[in-house]
Structure formats: structure tokens, C-alpha cells
Amino acid sequence: MASPVDPKNEVGLRPVLAHCVIGDTLCRVQFWTEQEWDQLDSGKRPNTAEHLPGRGWIAAVPIGSMKKDEFAT
């Protein structure tokens, strides 16, 4: 699944399960198991991810802006 931030899906994203808004940025909530995280190249791991011991990693991956002037009409 491509996004404006990761058009080639190099972060290894799974299907969208949830979205959230941080400030004026729309984000996809992404989860990786410990094994999936270990297989990701360290340069492709989101730097805002949080570790959930025994469960994996979770991050809000930016996918777009919520600014009114950036919406397509």
C-alpha cells in the first residue's frame, strides 16, 4: 500500500486498520510484530514508533495534510 510519504511501500505497511490526526496531519495507525520489525531495514523504520513489549511496534505514519488550503476541490 503506497502513501505520499512512502510511495514504494518500502516501510512494509499492512492494510489500513485505523487513522488518526496529529495536529493537521492525517496518519495511518500501523502495527508491526516483533518479527516484522526486525526484518525492516533500520533506515526504513518510522522514527516515531513506540515499542509494545511482547507485542511489537506501533506508529502513526503520515499520509496527508488536513489543512483546508491543501484539500483538492
FENWOQUI-V540865 format. One record per residue. N is the residue number from 1. PHI is phi in radians with two decimals (none if undefined). PSI is psi as a letter, one per 30 degrees, with the letter a starting at -180 (999 if undefined). OMEGA is omega as a letter, one per 30 degrees, with the letter a starting at -180 (NA if undefined). Layout:
((N | PHI | PSI | OMEGA) (N | PHI | PSI | OMEGA))
This chain:
((1 | none | j | a) (2 | -1.53 | l | l) (3 | -2.53 | l | l) (4 | -1.02 | f | a) (5 | -1.43 | e | a) (6 | -2.38 | i | a) (7 | -1.07 | f | l) (8 | -1.69 | g | a) (9 | 0.97 | h | a) (10 | -1.34 | f | l) (11 | -1.43 | f | l) (12 | 1.36 | h | a) (13 | -1.28 | k | l) (14 | -1.61 | l | l) (15 | -0.97 | k | a) (16 | -1.15 | k | l) (17 | -2.01 | e | a) (18 | -2.73 | l | l) (19 | -2.18 | l | l) (20 | -2.58 | l | l) (21 | -2.08 | k | l) (22 | -2.09 | j | a) (23 | 1.11 | c | l) (24 | -1.96 | g | a) (25 | -1.97 | k | l) (26 | -1.42 | k | a) (27 | -2.24 | l | l) (28 | -1.70 | k | l) (29 | -1.42 | k | a) (30 | -2.12 | k | l) (31 | -2.13 | k | l) (32 | -2.19 | k | l) (33 | -1.22 | l | l) (34 | -0.99 | e | a) (35 | -1.13 | e | l) (36 | -1.08 | e | a) (37 | -1.10 | e | a) (38 | -1.10 | f | a) (39 | -1.44 | f | l) (40 | -1.30 | k | l) (41 | -1.09 | k | a) (42 | -1.00 | f | l) (43 | -1.28 | f | a) (44 | -1.84 | g | l) (45 | -1.45 | k | l) (46 | -1.05 | k | a) (47 | -1.34 | f | l) (48 | -1.77 | g | a) (49 | -1.19 | k | l) (50 | -2.05 | k | a) (51 | -1.51 | k | l) (52 | -1.96 | j | a) (53 | -0.87 | k | l) (54 | 1.41 | f | a) (55 | -2.06 | e | a) (56 | 2.52 | b | a) (57 | -2.28 | k | l) (58 | -2.37 | k | l) (59 | -2.67 | l | l) (60 | -1.72 | j | a) (61 | -1.69 | j | a) (62 | -1.01 | k | l) (63 | -2.25 | f | l) (64 | 3.08 | l | a) (65 | -1.74 | k | l) (66 | -1.77 | g | l) (67 | -1.12 | k | a) (68 | -0.98 | e | a) (69 | -1.30 | f | l) (70 | -1.82 | f | l) (71 | -1.34 | k | l) (72 | -1.34 | k | l) (73 | -1.92 | 999 | NA))
